[in-house]
Amino acid sequence: MNIEIVKKADHGKLIEIWEASVRATHDFLAEDDLQELKPLILEQYFDAVDLRCAKDGDDEIQGFCGVHDGSIEMLFISPDARGKGVGALLAAHAINEQGASKVDVNEQNEQALGFYRHIGFKVTSRSPLDGQGKPYPLLHMEL
């Protein structure tokens, strides 16, 4: 696996991975909310973070991570690549190379919560609403 800077031309593949990953891990998210988020991520959020992707030996993107201001703002793995170390590789790169030490996790996303705890993050506080003001509580975590 190689970690590379994401090119604008890769954004279409990233949004495919994002949607597949969200559908696999965010079963609490309403379909309307997912559809509302999709264009925001593609048109605004990707450009607001320092995006890196993990590519396999066939040069196919298996996952991506976006960091902004010391925080992992997005980390999504293709469902086919989950459990194979891609997320850990991207998180380690975000921490060691991009200076990330914080992350917000949906409280209902137990898999992500367990993943971040496993790599050393601890819950420091909680917000009852997500960044869009929706009733999806966030856990604020730090190394």
Backbone hydrogen bonds in HBPLUS format (Angstrom, degrees):
<---DONOR---> <-ACCEPTOR-->    atom                        ^
c    i                          cat <-CA-CA->   ^        H-A-AA   ^      H-
h    n   atom  resd res      DA  || num        DHA   H-A  angle D-A-AA Bond
n    s   type  num  typ     dist DA aas  dist angle  dist       angle   num
A0002-ASN N   A0055-LYS O   2.90 MM  53  5.23 158.9  1.94 148.1 154.8     1
A0055-LYS N   A0002-ASN O   2.80 MM  53  5.23 160.9  1.84 152.5 158.2     2
A0004-GLU N   A0053-CYS O   2.87 MM  49  5.39 157.6  1.92 152.1 159.7     3
A0053-CYS N   A0004-GLU O   2.80 MM  49  5.39 158.7  1.85 154.5 161.9     4
A0006-VAL N   A0051-LEU O   3.23 MM  45  5.58 169.8  2.24 130.1 129.4     5
A0010-ASP N   A0007-LYS O   2.78 MM   3  5.34 155.7  1.84 117.0 125.4     6
A0011-HIS N   A0008-LYS O   3.07 MM   3  5.48 164.8  2.09 115.2 120.0     7
A0013-LYS N   A0010-ASP O   3.06 MM   3  5.46 119.6  2.44 110.2 123.8     8
A0014-LEU N   A0010-ASP O   3.00 MM   4  6.28 158.7  2.05 154.3 161.3     9
A0015-ILE N   A0011-HIS O   2.95 MM   4  6.16 156.5  2.00 150.7 155.1    10
A0016-GLU N   A0012-GLY O   3.25 MM   4  6.48 146.5  2.37 137.8 146.5    11
A0017-ILE N   A0013-LYS O   2.99 MM   4  6.33 158.9  2.03 151.7 157.0    12
A0018-TRP N   A0014-LEU O   2.77 MM   4  6.00 162.2  1.80 152.3 158.0    13
A0019-GLU N   A0015-ILE O   2.98 MM   4  6.11 168.0  2.00 144.6 147.0    14
A0020-ALA N   A0016-GLU O   3.01 MM   4  6.20 169.1  2.03 151.9 155.2    15
A0021-SER N   A0017-ILE O   2.82 MM   4  5.87 161.3  1.85 154.0 159.7    16
A0022-VAL N   A0018-TRP O   2.81 MM   4  5.98 164.2  1.83 155.2 159.8    17
A0023-ARG N   A0019-GLU O   2.94 MM   4  6.08 161.9  1.97 149.1 154.2    18
A0024-ALA N   A0020-ALA O   3.08 MM   4  6.25 137.6  2.27 135.8 146.9    19
A0024-ALA N   A0021-SER O   3.08 MM   3  5.04 124.4  2.40  93.3 108.0    20
A0025-THR N   A0021-SER O   2.95 MM   4  6.13 135.0  2.16 147.1 159.4    21
A0025-THR N   A0022-VAL O   3.25 MM   3  5.21 132.2  2.49  94.6 106.9    22
A0026-HIS N   A0022-VAL O   2.73 MM   4  5.06 158.7  1.78 146.4 149.4    23
A0029-LEU N   A0026-HIS O   3.00 MM   3  5.59 166.1  2.02 121.3 125.7    24
A0033-ASP N   A0030-ALA O   3.04 MM   3  5.25 119.3  2.42 101.0 115.7    25
A0034-LEU N   A0030-ALA O   3.02 MM   4  6.40 155.0  2.08 153.2 160.8    26
A0035-GLN N   A0031-GLU O   2.93 MM   4  6.20 164.5  1.96 155.8 159.4    27
A0036-GLU N   A0032-ASP O   2.92 MM   4  6.07 140.8  2.08 139.2 150.3    28
A0037-LEU N   A0033-ASP O   2.96 MM   4  6.14 147.9  2.06 144.8 152.7    29
A0038-LYS N   A0034-LEU O   3.06 MM   4  6.23 152.5  2.14 151.7 158.3    30
A0040-LEU N   A0037-LEU O   2.99 MM   3  5.20 114.8  2.43 105.3 122.2    31
A0041-ILE N   A0037-LEU O   2.90 MM   4  6.13 159.7  1.94 166.0 172.8    32
A0042-LEU N   A0038-LYS O   3.08 MM   4  6.30 170.3  2.09 154.3 156.7    33
A0043-GLU N   A0039-PRO O   2.78 MM   4  5.73 163.2  1.81 148.7 153.8    34
A0044-GLN N   A0040-LEU O   2.79 MM   4  5.30 146.3  1.91 138.1 145.5    35
A0045-TYR N   A0040-LEU O   2.96 MM   5  6.26 160.6  1.99 143.5 149.9    36
A0046-PHE N   A0041-ILE O   3.00 MM   5  5.85 156.9  2.05 158.4 155.6    37
A0048-ALA N   A0045-TYR O   3.01 MM   3  4.99 144.5  2.14 100.5 111.4    38
A0050-ASP N   A0067-VAL O   2.81 MM  17  5.11 176.5  1.81 148.2 149.1    39
A0067-VAL N   A0050-ASP O   3.13 MM  17  5.11 158.3  2.18 122.1 126.8    40
A0052-ARG N   A0065-CYS O   2.88 MM  13  5.43 157.7  1.93 157.8 165.3    41
A0065-CYS N   A0052-ARG O   2.87 MM  13  5.43 157.4  1.92 156.2 161.3    42
A0054-ALA N   A0063-GLY O   2.93 MM   9  5.40 160.9  1.97 144.0 146.3    43
A0062-GLN N   A0054-ALA O   2.73 MM   8  5.63 171.0  1.74 171.3 172.4    44
A0056-ASP N   A0060-GLU O   2.95 MM   4  5.48 155.8  2.01 145.7 148.5    45
A0059-ASP N   A0056-ASP O   2.92 MM   3  5.27 154.7  1.98 121.4 122.7    46
A0078-SER N   A0062-GLN O   2.79 MM  16  5.37 175.5  1.79 149.2 150.6    47
A0064-PHE N   A0076-PHE O   2.87 MM  12  5.60 154.2  1.94 156.5 165.1    48
A0076-PHE N   A0064-PHE O   2.99 MM  12  5.60 154.6  2.05 155.6 163.7    49
A0066-GLY N   A0074-MET O   2.78 MM   8  5.01 156.3  1.83 142.1 146.2    50
A0073-GLU N   A0066-GLY O   2.78 MM   7  5.53 147.4  1.88 151.4 161.8    51
A0074-MET N   A0066-GLY O   3.32 MM   8  5.01 147.7  2.43 137.9 136.0    52
A0068-HIS N   A0071-SER O   2.95 MM   3  5.37 158.5  2.00 149.7 155.3    53
A0071-SER N   A0068-HIS O   2.98 MM   3  5.37 151.6  2.06 113.6 122.7    54
A0101-SER N   A0070-GLY O   2.87 MM  31  5.74 166.5  1.88 145.8 141.3    55
A0102-LYS N   A0070-GLY O   3.19 MM  32  6.35 136.7  2.39 150.5 158.7    56
A0072-ILE N   A0102-LYS O   2.88 MM  30  6.27 164.3  1.90 156.8 153.8    57
A0081-ALA N   A0078-SER O   2.78 MM   3  5.27 146.0  1.90 117.9 128.6    58
A0082-ARG N   A0079-PRO O   3.39 MM   3  5.29 160.6  2.43  99.5 105.1    59
A0089-LEU N   A0085-GLY O   2.96 MM   4  6.06 153.6  2.03 143.9 151.2    60
A0090-LEU N   A0086-VAL O   2.95 MM   4  6.20 164.8  1.98 153.1 156.7    61
A0091-ALA N   A0087-GLY O   2.82 MM   4  5.96 160.6  1.86 150.3 156.4    62
A0092-ALA N   A0088-ALA O   2.89 MM   4  5.98 160.0  1.93 144.6 150.3    63
A0093-HIS N   A0089-LEU O   3.03 MM   4  6.24 154.5  2.09 144.5 151.5    64
A0094-ALA N   A0090-LEU O   2.88 MM   4  6.13 157.8  1.93 147.7 154.1    65
A0095-ILE N   A0091-ALA O   2.91 MM   4  6.15 155.0  1.97 151.0 157.5    66
A0096-ASN N   A0092-ALA O   2.80 MM   4  5.85 172.0  1.80 154.2 156.6    67
A0097-GLU N   A0093-HIS O   2.77 MM   4  5.23 155.6  1.83 139.6 147.1    68
A0098-GLN N   A0094-ALA O   3.24 MM   4  4.74 133.4  2.47 103.8 115.7    69
A0100-ALA N   A0094-ALA O   2.91 MM   6  5.47 170.3  1.92 138.2 136.3    70
A0143-LEU N   A0101-SER O   2.95 MM  42  5.38 150.6  2.04 148.7 151.1    71
A0103-VAL N   A0141-MET O   3.01 MM  38  5.27 149.6  2.10 141.8 142.2    72
A0141-MET N   A0103-VAL O   2.79 MM  38  5.27 165.5  1.81 167.3 171.8    73
A0105-VAL N   A0139-LEU O   2.91 MM  34  5.19 159.6  1.95 144.8 151.1    74
A0139-LEU N   A0105-VAL O   2.75 MM  34  5.19 164.9  1.77 153.4 158.3    75
A0109-ASN N   A0106-ASN O   2.95 MM   3  5.30 154.5  2.02 111.9 120.2    76
A0107-GLU N   A0137-PRO O   2.81 MM  30  5.53 172.7  1.81 147.2 149.4    77
A0110-GLU N   A0108-GLN O   3.08 MM   2  5.69 126.7  2.38 105.4  90.4    78
A0113-LEU N   A0109-ASN O   3.03 MM   4  6.29 164.4  2.05 155.0 160.1    79
A0114-GLY N   A0110-GLU O   2.92 MM   4  6.01 161.2  1.95 144.6 149.3    80
A0115-PHE N   A0111-GLN O   2.93 MM   4  6.14 154.3  2.00 145.1 152.7    81
A0116-TYR N   A0112-ALA O   2.91 MM   4  6.14 172.6  1.92 161.3 160.9    82
A0117-ARG N   A0113-LEU O   3.00 MM   4  6.15 157.0  2.05 146.7 153.7    83
A0118-HIS N   A0114-GLY O   2.91 MM   4  5.99 156.6  1.96 145.0 151.8    84
A0119-ILE N   A0115-PHE O   3.12 MM   4  6.51 141.6  2.28 146.6 156.4    85
A0121-PHE N   A0116-TYR O   2.89 MM   5  5.37 160.1  1.93 154.5 147.8    86
A0120-GLY N   A0117-ARG O   3.05 MM   3  5.21 162.3  2.08 108.8 113.2    87
A0122-LYS N   A0142-GLU O   2.79 MM  20  5.47 157.6  1.84 144.6 149.1    88
A0142-GLU N   A0122-LYS O   2.91 MM  20  5.47 151.6  1.99 148.2 153.0    89
A0124-THR N   A0140-HIS O   2.68 MM  16  5.68 176.9  1.68 164.7 165.4    90
A0125-SER N   A0140-HIS O   3.36 MM  15  5.17 153.7  2.44 135.9 137.9    91
A0140-HIS N   A0125-SER O   2.82 MM  15  5.17 165.7  1.84 143.1 147.3    92
A0127-SER N   A0138-LEU O   2.85 MM  11  5.13 160.5  1.88 149.2 155.2    93
A0138-LEU N   A0127-SER O   2.84 MM  11  5.13 149.9  1.93 145.4 155.1    94
A0130-ASP N   A0134-LYS O   2.90 MM   4  5.42 154.7  1.97 147.2 155.3    95
A0133-GLY N   A0130-ASP O   2.93 MM   3  5.25 161.6  1.97 116.8 120.2    96
A0136-TYR N   A0134-LYS O   2.79 MM   2  5.63 142.1  1.93 101.4  92.6    97
